[in-house]
Structures are given as structure tokens and as C-alpha cells.
Amino acid sequence: MCWQSWGDCWMSKLGDICFITMGQSPDSATYNESGNGLPFFQGNADFGKINPTTRIWCSEPKKIANPGDILISVRAPIGALNIADIKCCIGRGLASLTVNDDKSIRKYIWYALESKVNEMISMGTGSTFKAIGKDVLYNLEIPLPPLEIQHQIAQTLDKVTHLIDLCNTILDKLDLLVKSRFVEMFGDLEAGTCIHPIKKLKELSIKISDGVHAKPDYTESGRPFLSVVNIKKRKVDFTDCKYVSEEAYQKMIKSTHPEKGDVLYTKIGATYGIPAYVDTDIEFCLYVSVCLIKPKHELINSKFLAIQMDMPFIKHQADRRIKGIGVPDLHLNQISEFDIVCPPRHMQDDFITFVEQTDKTKQAVKQILEKAETLKKALMQEYFK
């Protein structure tokens, strides 16, 4: 579908297509949790998948959005989208867009705004955090083909988006399946249903350490230097990692030497409590934000340990032990005291076989997801750039 073939398509300012209402926070004394007044949405934190979630109400609203209005976050972050399903009060972190039905289709505008997020972010101002005003929204240029074409575009993007959502739902369900299978086989430590031995992590480990405490001098190439940003969903991710010289690397691994079969665990920052199994022969070193666990393989399967450390009952142990008022910080001596379920080794191996089969299914779904996301990106580029 080519823009040029539509003939009577032109660019239009968002303010000529939608009535824009910028949010304004009412007096905090009018907030309540008893349902008095209108639901009050302050920003992206109140957004659900499609519609916002009511947490508080406001008895004296200042700025109102109506059912069907598009809600857009104008600060921290810029560009998050939701649709109001009820009459509501909006705070200064939001704006509402009432689409002129004679000129455009709401879902088309939704996708057009989704394609303009980076552009809006680039126009944000502010020292503490970026924000955009009404002028940015008003002057945002949107391609405006005939209503029939808008409907076709929205339908096409709806189908691709549905496929993306379906893939993500399946991946979430598969993660839940692994957790459910663990509880089924070994019980739940917190619920008191575990019949297998419980051991401290330090009893199951040869060594528990962390990376270098001072940031090294980075190099353009060399040995990978990993931090919490490189630990994602039980995987070690070398994408966009830092590098250090061979000399610096050799000094670092004298105290903390990651090897294939080890387990990593994030311990500092908002993303503390994420484990990863080291399944690579690539040699790398660590920053202090990552804990290195060298398991006693005769007692516990490393993959089993990594997966168990991703279970809610382990995360809860981390939450209870967290140190620091500002930046969360788990100390090594706290991590070493984690209670770990330690069933017979053959049961651990059976569980890992199940997880590996599940991972194959996940990989197939991820391939479909990647193709769908690539297709959507290409379509958005074609329709709105």
C-alpha cells in the first residue's frame, strides 16, 4: 500500500484532528480511595494494557477525559498510550485526545502516535525529566488519508499487534508453566509444602563473590565487562556490553572468574534478583553489581539452581534482605543465606529436561514474535513516516 497511490492524502496537525486536553492535578486534599468523585489518573503508572487502572478518586477534578478519549503520557515517560473507558480526572502527567470522527478513526490515531514516540521524546524539555507541552502535541504532523484507508491501516496493524500480543502471552504462560512444574515436583518453600532438604546457598556453593568494585578503564574491544544490564531472563546478554583490556581482565579474574556452568545473580539496583546460567565459553569479567555463584555440582545442577533462583520464593528472600535506602543493594553474606530446595540430583535433572523442552517451544514462539515485530515496524514506517 503506497501513499502516492492514494491521491488525496495529506499531512495534518494532530490539533486539527483531535481536541487536546492537558491534565492538571487537583488539590491533593480531594484525593480519596472510597470512590468519591471521578477516577484520577496521574500518569503512565496508572496505565493498564489498554485501559487505565483506578487506584484513587478525586472529588474536585480540574481536567476531565471522557470515555473513548486517547490518553497519552506527556512526562516520565513521554508517549505511553491508553484509552479512557470511563469519565475520569487526569493529572499533569497526561493529556487526553478526543478524536474528530469526521476526520479520523481513533485506532488509526493510536498507531500514528505510537509511530511518533521517538519524535515526541526528542522534543521533550526539562532538566530532571523530559516533558512535552500542548504545543508539541498540537503541531505533531500525522498523515491523513481518507477514512476508508485509515480503517484498512488500523485493521492491518490490529492483526499484527494481536499476533505480537498472542506470542507474548504464550511466552508468559510457558514461564508460568515452569514455575508451576517446579512447585508440583518439589513443593513450595513459603507454603510449607516442600518435602525435600532445605540448604543454605553457601552450603551448595564452592564460592560466592562479586565483581570489581571500581569501574575500570573501558576499551573499544577486548574482554567483555558485564553488569546488571547484561543479565536478562536467566540469560547472559553480551549486547552493548563494555570491554576492558587483557591486563585488566587478568587482574579481575584472580578474585572472581566466571566460567561455563556458573550462576550469576544481580545484586544492586532496581533490577536486583535476576539469575542467569552461564552457558557460554566466552571469557568475561564482572562489575560489583553482579554476584557470581560457583555451585557444588555433585549437590546441585547449575541450571536447576539458576531456575530456582528465579522463583518467587527466592525473590521474596532477596526483598526481605535488601539493604540501602536509595539504590537497592544485596550483600554477599545475605545472598549466601538464601534457603534453597535441594531434592535428589536425578529429580533436578528430570526437571531440567522438562525446562529444556519448554525452552525449545519458547524459542519457536520467539522466532514468530521477532518476525511479527519486524513486520509491524516496517508497516509503521510505510504508513506514518
Secondary structure, DSSP 4 states (H G I P E B T S, - for coil): --GGGGSS-EEEEHHHHEEEEE-----GGGEESS--SEEEE-SGGGB-SSSB---EEESS-SSEE-TTPEEEEEBSSEEEEEE-SS-EEE-TTEEEEEE-TTT--HHHHHHHHHHTHHHHHHT-B-SSS-B--HHHHHH-EEEE--HHHHHHHHHHHHHHHHHHHHHHHHHHHHHHHHHHHHHHHH--TTTT---S-EEEGGGGEEEEEE-BSS-----SSSEEEE-GGGEETBEE--TT-EEE-HHHHHHHTTT----TT-EEEE-BSTT-S-EEE-------EEBTTEEEEEE-TTT--HHHHHHHTTSHHHHHHHHHH-B-SSS-B--HHHHTT-EEE---HHHHHHHHHHHHHHHHHHHHHHHHHHHHHHHHHHHHHHHH-
